[in-house]
Structure formats: structure tokens, C-alpha cells
């Protein structure tokens, strides 16, 4: 019997990954309908047990509160499956007839899911559902301080999956959590992809494992309250977001940045919302308590009630206190409370104007939340969009609590517990991760042109051809319009578009595409009487070849049909799909 805990954990990883992989070999043959039925059954089990699992998480970890953890569980057991209904994730995803492309989903196999201690049950529900929805098996590695509640969640959903027909061992959870075991899971040859949620160290380990990985960065969410904001609504929502599960969500608000003209109203609303304003001594005590010498948050303070944090810092606040507020005048290591705090402690900044506010918000993001989330309260859409363009964050939330908005509770972003921060933060994606990230896409592509047609057939170096966008712009400029969509290029024409067809024109018609628009042979008057023709006379000159047009839209085809004429096109002519469909029955398009 193995007695070393790390060795036990590594052996458990090896056994459970192999079991999950064997189960996936069966599961990969399931249809979309079978997979959806399994996901729905698991989600129903999660909804029915949301409160019990929330209580287990708080009891084991000591983080957050039951009420808000229920909401997190329901985000993933209710909103997420509703969003996933109808999503194609198995087999053929779509066919694009006009491009002769067919796309198929290819599951990655075994998902290695690394879970945090702050949101253990809700993240377990999330990762299990999106993994099985995308046709994969999953092995969960709980945080050492959240093993019981995480494994209880996994077991609940696994039993529901079996009832719906899933293969045995499709969901696995490690009971002997250790850092060595987690590393072994991430590097196992059967692991297809890693979903890592946790601190900087474990996310970095995931990206260093040699496996594809989805990790997330820290959040240091600034909230700009612009002068046109509905201040009572804004402050109520900031308090709601900051106090949600005692600040354990990485996208919870970390700082209010408000314009000076709003100062009296903002302070009044914060006081009305039961916020406690820290004096200079209390700010100093909080800084020493919350922030460790190596610039991490004291784990004893994570997800704790404001009253408890105040007591730990050596001062008391009323029992009904919602959040602790500390006014700051700078960003960086000289101002420790300007970093992410993972607790109901909120920084507060005053600025003279909108531009100064954006400067502070950008500094906060660059100090510890690059690529993550920011928020703004305003009724001026021009200012909102200016803020969105400027901020180095991939979720810009408007007039909503940040945790609820970023995870899809109050907005239409994809419901998720894994919020990518993009390349700036070293992440592979800036998306809210979902099942669409857990399969590869295979593309079936039919030939639509030869290489000669693609690159030109001239033996001599050809002059540069105009870009498709240039052709469209030139064409529409002549018509007094602007380019709406230049994505659709013409594909190969059916054989029935024969060059032997002759142009037909009608008097008064727009003859831009007809042979009448082409240069015609000129004749000169002569006094010489006409001679009788004979077989030895030179043949009459051949009519000039019709010239292909650059671009054909639906209106061109309508005019051609109306005036009974042809439109001559070539290999580089852009024909919109609508024009092609309209022209098809009447042989309007002719290859020049």
C-alpha cells in the first residue's frame, strides 16, 4: 500500500484518467440528442441540489455565503443549460453550400479540470456540463481545501448522467488532491485539454504543461461612474456586486472611480447602502492585513464578511455593514488596496473629469487586471463607447453589477465561470469559455477553382489585380452608395453558363453589361459602288469579345431580367449570393 500522499494522488490520476478515456471511447459515438439528454439530466440534478451544495461549500471552505453560492450554482445549472439548448456540438456543425464547406465537431477527449476553493461547486457544475455537452469525458482536480464539496457535486452529476444513459466513468473526481497529482493530471498523455481556474501559479503550470489549456488571469475591476449616471442605481448595484459572495468572484468590483461633481451624491448613496468609510488608521491596518509581503491576498481574508475583516484588522463596524470603503489617491505598490482584494473591500477615487477617470481605470487594469473586466455607469452612449475602446479589458459592462454581468446573469454574454483575459494577460482566449471551446473543427472542402484560376494564367508577370474590396467600392461609388458587405466572392460557375450565349439588348435599357457597350467596328462612307461579293474576298472582321464586369449585385440581375439581356462575368468577377440565386433560373450570367 502506498503511504506517501503525493504518490497516492499520482496513482489515482493515472487510474482515473484511463477510466475516463475508456468511457470517452464509447461516448464519442453518441448522437447530439443522446448528449443533450445527458446534459439536461445533470443540470436538473444541479438545480435540485443547489442549496445543499452551496451549504457544503461554505461549510468546508469557510468562503462566501450560502445565499450567493446558491445563485452561482443556479447560474451553471439553470442559465448555462438554457443557453446551450439547441447548440450543435456533436457531428456535423454546419454546411455552407455557397462555399462548398462542411464543418464537423471533433471532441478533444479527456478534459482536465482544475478547480478553485472560492467557487468549488458552481465551477464543478460548469465544467462538467460544458465538457459532456461537447462530447468529452472529464477528470476534476479539486482544491485541497474543497475536496468534499467538489467530489459531492461531481458524484451527484455523474449519477444523473448514468441515469440518462452515459457510459460508466465518464465523470471522474480526484479524492486525494495534491499539487503533484494536479501536475500529473495536466501532463498525462491521455489529457486532451486543460480547464484551469485558480491562482496565478496553477494557471501558469497549466500553460507550461505542454497541453492545450484555458486559464484565466486576475481581475482588478474598476467602475467608472460618469456624470450622467443614475447615481442611486449605480451605487446600489456596485454594493450588490462587491458584496456578492463576499467578493470571491474574480470579476467583482475593486474600485469606484467617480467624477468630483458627483461626490456628495455618491457619498450619500454609499452611506445609505451601509458602506463603512475607513479612516487613515483603518486603511493602514487593512492594507497590512489583506496584502502579504509577496503581493498576494491573505487567504484568511478571502471571502469573509466585512465585520470579520474589520475585526481581524483591529477595528469594529456595525453588524449591518455591507462593504468597507477606502479612499485612495494613487495606483500601485505604494497603495496596496489598489490591487484585487477578493473580499468586500472597495477602493474609492475622485477625479476631475471623464478623461482623468479613464486614466485611473486603465492604471488599475494594468496594475493587476489586464484583459479581464471593467464597468461603467452612464447614460451617454458616446462616452460609454469611448470608455470601451480605451480600456484594456475584454468585458466592458454597462449599468450592471460586475460579477453578475460578466458571468451572464444580467447580460447576454455566455454564462461562464472561466473568463478568458486574452493575449495581453497570457491567456489563449478573451472569451467566456463554453462548450464551443472544447472541440476542434474539421472542415470538408470541395474544389471550386484550379490553381491557375486562383493565381492567374499569364506567363508574364501580371499587373496587380484590384482587391475585391476595391472593386466593390469603385462599383458602389459610381452608384452613389457605400460598401455594405464584401465577404462573398463568386465561386465557379456551372457548365451551363456557356460562352456561346449571345447578348440580347433592348432599346432604352441600361447596356453597361451588354455587348452594345463594347467598342464596335467603325464603317466609313465611300463613293465606290458596291462590288459583288465572291468567295475570294477577305472574311468580315469578327465581333469583339464581350468584356467581363467587376461586380454583380442583385439589382444588376433584376435590370438584366427586365431588359432581357446577359451579364458577362469572368473568374475574378464578384457575384453576390443573392445575385447568383436570382440569376440562376434564367441563364443571365454568361462566362465571357
C-alpha positions in Angstrom: 0.0 0.0 0.0 1.2 3.5 -0.9 1.6 5.8 2.1 3.1 8.9 0.5 0.1 11.2 -0.2 1.7 12.6 -3.4 2.3 9.1 -4.8 -1.2 8.1 -3.9 -2.5 11.2 -5.7 -0.4 10.4 -8.8 -1.6 6.8 -8.9 -5.2 7.9 -8.6 -4.7 10.3 -11.5 -3.3 7.6 -13.7 -6.2 5.2 -12.9 -9.0 7.8 -13.3 -7.7 9.3 -16.5 -7.5 5.8 -18.1 -11.1 5.2 -16.9 -12.3 8.5 -18.3 -10.5 7.8 -21.6 -12.1 4.4 -22.0 -15.5 5.9 -21.2 -14.9 8.6 -23.9 -14.2 5.9 -26.5 -17.9 4.9 -26.1 -19.3 8.4 -25.5 -17.7 9.7 -28.8 -20.3 7.6 -30.7 -23.3 9.2 -29.0 -25.6 11.4 -31.0 -26.4 15.0 -30.4 -29.8 14.0 -28.9 -28.2 11.5 -26.5 -25.7 14.0 -25.4 -28.3 16.7 -24.8 -30.5 14.3 -22.8 -27.5 13.6 -20.5 -26.7 17.3 -20.0 -30.3 18.1 -19.2 -30.5 15.3 -16.6 -27.3 16.5 -14.9 -28.5 20.2 -15.0 -31.7 19.2 -13.3 -29.8 17.4 -10.6 -27.7 20.5 -10.0 -30.8 22.7 -9.8 -32.5 20.4 -7.3 -29.4 20.4 -5.1 -28.2 23.9 -5.5 -28.8 24.9 -1.9 -27.3 21.7 -0.4 -24.1 22.1 -2.4 -23.8 25.8 -1.5 -24.0 24.9 2.1 -21.4 22.2 1.7 -19.0 24.7 0.0 -19.3 27.3 2.7 -19.0 24.7 5.5 -15.8 23.2 4.1 -14.0 26.3 2.7 -15.3 29.0 5.0 -15.5 31.3 2.0 -18.5 33.3 0.9 -22.1 32.8 2.0 -24.8 30.3 1.2 -27.3 32.7 -0.4 -24.9 33.8 -3.1 -23.4 30.4 -3.7 -26.9 29.2 -4.5 -27.1 31.9 -7.1 -23.7 30.7 -8.6 -24.9 27.1 -8.6 -28.1 28.1 -10.4 -26.1 30.2 -12.9 -24.5 27.0 -14.1 -27.3 24.5 -13.5 -30.1 26.7 -15.0 -28.9 29.7 -17.1 -26.0 27.8 -18.7 -28.0 24.7 -19.9 -30.7 27.1 -21.2 -28.0 28.9 -23.3 -26.6 25.6 -24.5 -30.0 24.2 -25.7 -30.0 23.9 -29.5 -26.2 24.4 -29.8 -24.8 21.8 -32.2 -21.6 20.3 -30.6 -21.7 16.7 -32.0 -21.1 15.6 -35.5 -21.8 18.0 -38.4 -22.0 21.5 -37.1 -23.0 23.3 -40.3 -22.8 23.2 -44.1 -22.0 26.3 -46.2 -23.3 25.4 -49.7 -22.1 28.6 -51.5 -18.5 27.9 -50.3 -18.8 24.1 -50.6 -17.5 23.7 -47.0 -18.9 21.3 -44.3 -17.8 21.6 -40.7 -17.7 18.8 -38.1 -17.0 18.9 -34.4 -14.2 16.7 -33.1 -14.1 16.4 -29.3 -10.8 16.6 -27.6 -11.2 13.5 -25.4 -10.4 13.9 -21.7 -10.8 17.4 -20.1 -8.5 18.0 -17.1 -10.5 20.4 -14.9 -8.6 22.3 -12.1 -11.0 23.8 -9.6 -10.7 26.7 -7.1 -11.5 26.9 -3.5 -13.6 30.2 -3.9 -16.3 28.7 -6.2 -15.9 24.9 -5.9 -19.4 23.6 -6.5 -20.5 26.1 -9.1 -17.3 25.6 -11.1 -17.6 21.9 -10.9 -21.2 22.0 -12.3 -20.0 24.4 -15.1 -17.0 22.3 -16.2 -18.9 19.0 -16.1 -21.8 20.3 -18.2 -19.7 22.0 -20.9 -17.3 19.0 -21.1 -20.1 16.5 -21.7 -22.0 18.9 -23.9 -19.0 19.0 -26.2 -18.7 15.2 -26.3 -15.8 14.8 -23.8 -15.0 13.0 -20.6 -13.8 14.9 -17.6 -11.4 14.4 -14.6 -11.8 17.0 -11.9 -8.9 18.0 -9.6 -10.4 19.8 -6.5 -8.6 22.4 -4.4 -7.2 20.6 -1.3 -9.5 22.7 0.9 -12.6 21.9 -1.2 -12.3 18.2 -1.9 -15.5 17.0 -0.1 -17.9 19.5 -1.7 -16.3 19.2 -5.1 -16.5 15.4 -5.1 -20.0 15.5 -3.8 -21.0 17.8 -6.8 -19.2 15.5 -9.3 -20.8 12.4 -7.8 -24.3 13.9 -8.0 -24.0 14.9 -11.7 -22.3 11.6 -12.6 -25.2 9.6 -11.2 -27.6 11.7 -13.1 -25.6 11.2 -16.3 -25.7 7.4 -15.8 -29.5 7.5 -15.4 -29.7 9.3 -18.7 -27.5 6.7 -20.5 -24.0 8.0 -20.2 -21.2 5.4 -20.1 -19.7 4.5 -16.8 -16.6 6.5 -15.6 -17.4 9.5 -17.9 -17.0 11.8 -14.9 -14.1 11.4 -12.5 -13.1 13.4 -9.5 -9.8 13.1 -7.6 -10.2 12.3 -3.9 -6.6 12.7 -3.0 -5.9 16.3 -4.2 -2.2 17.4 -4.2 -0.1 19.7 -6.3 1.9 16.7 -7.7 -1.3 14.9 -8.6 -2.6 18.0 -10.4 0.6 18.3 -12.3 0.4 14.6 -13.3 -3.2 15.2 -14.5 -2.2 18.1 -16.7 0.7 16.3 -18.2 -1.0 12.9 -18.7 -0.7 11.6 -22.3 -4.5 11.0 -22.4 -5.4 14.5 -21.3 -6.8 16.4 -24.3 -7.2 19.9 -22.9 -6.9 21.7 -19.5 -9.5 24.0 -18.0 -7.7 25.7 -15.1 -9.3 28.0 -12.6 -7.3 29.2 -9.6 -4.3 31.3 -8.6 -1.5 32.6 -10.9 0.7 29.6 -10.1 -1.7 26.8 -11.1 -2.8 28.7 -14.3 0.9 29.2 -15.2 1.5 25.5 -14.6 -1.3 24.7 -16.9 0.1 26.7 -19.7 3.6 25.2 -19.1 2.3 21.6 -19.2 2.7 21.1 -23.0 -1.1 20.6 -23.3 -3.7 23.0 -24.8 -5.0 25.0 -21.8 -7.7 27.5 -21.0 -6.6 29.6 -18.0 -7.7 32.9 -16.6 -5.9 35.9 -15.2 -6.6 38.0 -12.1 -9.3 40.7 -12.1 -8.9 44.2 -10.7 -12.2 45.6 -11.9 -12.6 49.4 -12.0 -16.0 51.0 -12.1 -16.3 54.5 -13.7 -19.3 56.5 -12.6 -19.7 59.1 -15.3 -21.5 62.4 -14.6 -24.7 61.4 -16.5 -25.1 58.2 -14.4 -28.2 57.4 -12.3 -26.2 57.6 -9.1 -28.6 55.9 -6.7 -28.9 53.0 -9.2 -25.2 52.9 -9.8 -24.1 52.8 -6.1 -26.8 50.2 -5.2 -25.5 47.9 -8.0 -21.9 48.4 -7.1 -22.6 47.4 -3.5 -24.6 44.4 -4.7 -21.8 43.3 -6.9 -19.0 43.9 -4.4 -20.8 42.2 -1.6 -21.8 39.2 -3.8 -20.4 36.1 -2.1 -18.2 38.4 -0.1 -16.1 39.4 -3.1 -14.9 35.9 -4.1 -15.7 36.3 -7.8 -12.7 37.4 -9.8 -14.9 39.9 -11.7 -16.2 41.7 -8.6 -15.8 45.4 -8.3 -12.4 46.6 -6.9 -12.6 50.3 -7.2 -15.1 53.1 -7.8 -13.8 56.0 -9.9 -16.2 58.9 -9.8 -16.2 62.5 -11.1 -15.9 65.2 -8.5 -19.3 66.8 -9.4 -20.9 63.6 -8.1 -19.0 63.4 -4.8 -21.8 64.4 -2.4 -24.4 62.2 -4.1 -22.0 59.2 -4.3 -21.1 59.5 -0.6 -24.7 59.8 0.4 -25.7 56.7 -1.5 -22.8 54.7 -0.1 -23.8 55.6 3.4 -27.4 54.8 2.6 -26.2 51.4 1.4 -24.5 50.6 4.7 -20.9 51.1 3.5 -18.3 51.8 6.1 -15.7 54.5 5.3 -12.3 53.7 6.7 -10.2 56.4 8.2 -6.4 56.7 7.7 -5.5 54.3 10.5 -8.1 51.8 9.4 -6.8 51.9 5.8 -3.3 51.2 7.0 -4.5 48.3 9.1 -6.5 46.9 6.3 -3.5 47.1 3.9 -1.2 45.2 6.3 -3.9 42.6 6.9 -5.1 42.0 3.3 -1.9 42.2 1.3 1.0 39.8 2.1 4.7 40.8 1.5 4.8 38.9 -1.8 1.8 40.7 -3.1 -0.9 38.1 -2.7 -4.1 38.3 -0.7 -4.1 36.8 2.8 -6.2 33.6 2.3 -7.7 34.1 5.8 -9.4 37.2 4.5 -10.7 35.8 1.2 -14.5 35.7 1.0 -15.0 36.9 4.6 -17.8 39.2 5.9 -16.8 42.9 6.3 -17.4 42.7 10.0 -15.0 39.8 10.4 -12.3 41.5 8.2 -12.6 44.7 10.3 -12.3 42.8 13.5 -9.2 41.0 12.1 -7.7 44.4 11.3 -8.4 45.7 14.8 -11.4 47.8 14.5 -15.2 47.3 14.7 -18.0 48.2 12.3 -21.8 48.0 12.7 -23.1 44.4 12.1 -25.2 45.5 9.1 -22.1 46.8 7.2 -22.2 45.8 3.6 -18.7 46.7 2.4 -15.6 48.5 3.6 -14.6 51.6 1.6 -11.1 53.1 1.5 -10.4 56.4 -0.4 -7.2 56.3 -2.3 -5.2 58.8 -4.4 -2.9 56.6 -6.4 -2.4 53.1 -8.0 0.5 50.7 -7.5 2.5 49.1 -4.8 2.6 52.3 -2.7 -1.2 51.9 -2.5 -1.8 48.2 -1.6 -5.6 48.5 -1.6 -5.5 49.4 -5.3 -5.0 45.7 -6.2 -7.5 42.9 -6.4 -8.8 42.1 -2.9 -11.1 39.1 -3.2 -13.2 40.4 -0.3 -15.8 43.1 0.4 -13.2 45.9 0.5 -13.6 48.6 -2.2 -11.2 51.4 -3.2 -12.7 54.9 -4.0 -11.2 57.5 -6.3 -12.3 61.1 -7.1 -11.4 62.6 -10.5 -12.0 66.0 -12.0 -13.4 64.7 -15.3 -14.1 61.8 -17.6 -10.6 61.8 -19.2 -9.0 61.6 -15.7 -11.4 58.8 -14.8 -10.3 56.8 -17.8 -6.7 57.3 -16.8 -7.3 55.8 -13.3 -9.4 52.9 -14.6 -6.7 52.0 -17.2 -4.0 52.2 -14.5 -6.0 49.8 -12.2 -6.4 47.3 -15.0 -2.7 47.4 -15.8 -1.8 47.0 -12.2 -3.5 43.7 -11.9 -6.5 43.1 -14.1 -5.2 43.3 -17.6 -7.7 41.9 -20.1 -10.3 40.9 -17.5 -13.3 43.2 -16.8 -14.3 46.8 -16.2 -17.6 48.6 -15.8 -19.2 52.0 -16.4 -22.4 53.7 -15.2 -23.6 56.3 -17.7 -26.5 57.3 -19.9 -24.2 58.9 -22.5 -23.6 56.2 -25.1 -20.8 58.1 -26.8 -18.9 58.2 -23.5 -19.7 54.5 -22.9 -18.2 53.5 -26.3 -15.2 55.7 -25.8 -14.5 54.0 -22.5 -15.0 50.6 -24.1 -12.5 51.4 -26.8 -9.9 52.7 -24.4 -10.0 50.1 -21.6 -7.6 47.1 -21.8 -10.4 44.7 -20.7 -12.3 42.1 -22.7 -15.6 42.5 -20.8 -16.9 46.1 -20.6 -20.1 46.1 -18.6 -22.7 48.9 -18.6 -25.0 49.8 -15.8 -24.9 46.3 -14.1 -23.2 44.7 -11.1 -19.9 43.4 -12.4 -20.0 39.7 -11.2 -23.5 39.2 -12.4 -22.8 41.0 -15.7 -19.5 39.3 -16.5 -20.9 35.8 -15.9 -24.0 36.2 -18.0 -26.6 36.6 -15.2 -27.6 40.2 -16.1 -26.1 40.4 -19.6 -26.2 38.3 -22.8 -22.5 37.2 -22.6 -22.1 33.4 -22.5 -22.8 32.1 -19.0 -19.4 31.0 -17.7 -17.1 30.5 -14.7 -14.0 30.7 -16.8 -13.5 34.3 -18.1 -10.6 34.5 -20.5 -8.3 37.6 -20.4 -6.7 37.3 -23.9 -3.2 37.5 -25.1 -2.3 40.6 -23.1 -2.7 38.5 -19.9 -1.1 35.4 -21.4 -4.4 33.6 -22.0 -5.4 31.7 -25.1 -8.8 33.4 -25.4 -10.6 36.5 -24.3 -14.0 34.7 -24.4 -16.3 33.5 -21.7 -15.3 29.8 -22.1 -18.1 27.4 -23.1 -18.6 24.0 -24.9 -17.6 25.7 -28.2 -14.0 25.8 -26.9 -13.8 22.1 -26.1 -13.9 20.6 -29.6 -11.9 21.1 -32.7 -13.5 21.8 -36.1 -12.8 19.5 -39.0 -13.6 21.1 -42.5 -14.6 19.2 -45.6 -13.6 21.4 -48.5 -14.5 20.8 -52.2 -12.5 22.1 -55.1 -14.1 25.3 -56.6 -11.2 26.5 -58.8 -7.9 25.5 -60.2 -4.6 26.9 -59.0 -4.3 28.7 -62.4 -7.7 30.3 -61.8 -6.7 31.3 -58.3 -3.4 32.9 -59.2 -3.8 33.8 -62.9 -2.6 32.0 -66.0 -0.3 34.7 -67.7 3.2 33.6 -68.4 4.4 37.2 -67.9 4.3 38.8 -64.6 0.8 40.2 -64.3 -0.1 43.7 -63.1 -1.5 43.7 -59.6 -5.2 43.0 -59.6 -7.6 45.2 -57.6 -8.7 43.8 -54.3 -12.2 42.6 -54.0 -13.0 45.4 -51.6 -11.6 48.0 -54.1 -13.8 46.6 -56.9 -16.9 46.8 -54.7 -16.0 50.3 -53.5 -15.4 51.5 -57.1 -18.7 50.0 -58.3 -20.8 51.3 -55.5 -19.2 54.8 -55.7 -20.4 55.0 -59.3 -23.9 54.3 -57.9 -23.6 56.8 -55.0 -23.6 54.1 -52.3 -21.1 52.6 -49.9 -19.9 49.1 -49.4 -22.1 47.1 -47.0 -20.5 43.6 -47.3 -17.6 42.4 -49.4 -17.3 39.0 -47.9 -18.9 37.0 -50.6 -16.7 36.2 -53.6 -18.0 34.4 -56.7 -17.5 30.7 -56.9 -17.0 28.6 -60.0 -19.9 28.8 -62.5 -21.9 25.7 -63.6 -21.2 24.5 -67.1 -24.5 25.8 -68.4 -23.1 29.3 -68.2 -21.6 28.8 -71.7 -19.6 31.5 -73.5 -21.6 30.6 -76.7 -24.7 32.6 -75.4 -25.3 35.8 -77.3 -26.1 39.2 -75.8 -29.7 40.4 -76.1 -30.4 44.1 -75.6 -33.5 46.1 -75.7 -33.9 49.7 -76.6 -33.5 52.2 -73.7 -32.1 49.5 -71.4 -29.0 50.0 -69.2 -26.4 48.4 -71.5 -23.5 48.6 -69.2 -23.2 44.8 -69.2 -24.3 44.2 -72.8 -22.3 43.9 -76.0 -23.7 47.2 -77.2 -21.4 48.9 -74.6 -18.4 47.4 -76.2 -16.4 49.2 -79.0 -18.0 48.5 -82.3 -16.2 48.3 -85.7 -16.4 51.6 -87.5 -17.5 52.0 -91.1 -16.7 54.8 -93.5 -18.7 56.2 -96.3 -17.3 55.7 -99.8 -18.2 56.7 -103.4 -17.0 53.5 -104.7 -20.0 51.5 -105.8 -20.6 48.2 -104.1 -18.8 45.2 -105.7 -20.3 41.8 -106.0 -19.1 39.5 -103.4 -17.1 36.5 -104.2 -15.5 33.6 -102.4 -12.1 35.1 -102.6 -13.0 38.2 -100.6 -11.5 38.6 -97.1 -13.9 37.5 -94.3 -15.7 40.2 -92.3 -13.9 41.1 -89.1 -15.1 39.0 -86.0 -17.2 40.9 -83.5 -15.2 42.0 -80.4 -15.2 39.7 -77.4 -17.5 40.8 -74.6 -15.7 42.2 -71.6 -16.3 40.8 -68.1 -17.6 43.2 -65.4 -16.0 43.6 -62.0 -19.0 43.1 -59.7 -22.7 41.9 -60.0 -25.3 42.6 -57.3 -28.9 41.6 -57.1 -30.2 44.9 -58.7 -27.9 44.3 -61.7 -29.6 40.9 -62.3 -33.1 42.4 -61.9 -32.3 45.0 -64.5 -30.9 42.3 -66.8 -34.0 40.2 -66.5 -36.2 43.3 -67.0 -34.4 44.2 -70.3 -33.8 40.6 -71.5 -30.0 40.8 -71.6 -27.0 38.9 -70.4 -24.3 39.9 -67.9 -20.8 38.9 -68.8 -18.5 37.8 -66.0 -15.0 36.3 -65.5 -13.0 34.3 -63.0 -12.4 37.4 -60.9 -15.9 38.9 -61.0 -17.5 39.3 -57.6 -21.1 38.0 -57.7 -23.1 38.3 -54.5 -25.0 35.2 -53.4 -28.3 37.0 -53.8 -27.4 37.9 -57.4 -26.3 34.3 -58.2 -29.5 32.9 -56.8 -31.7 35.3 -58.7 -29.8 34.8 -62.0 -29.6 31.0 -61.8 -33.0 30.1 -63.4 -32.7 32.3 -66.4 -29.0 31.9 -67.5 -28.4 35.6 -67.0 -24.8 35.2 -66.1 -22.5 34.3 -69.0 -18.8 33.5 -68.8 -17.0 35.9 -71.1 
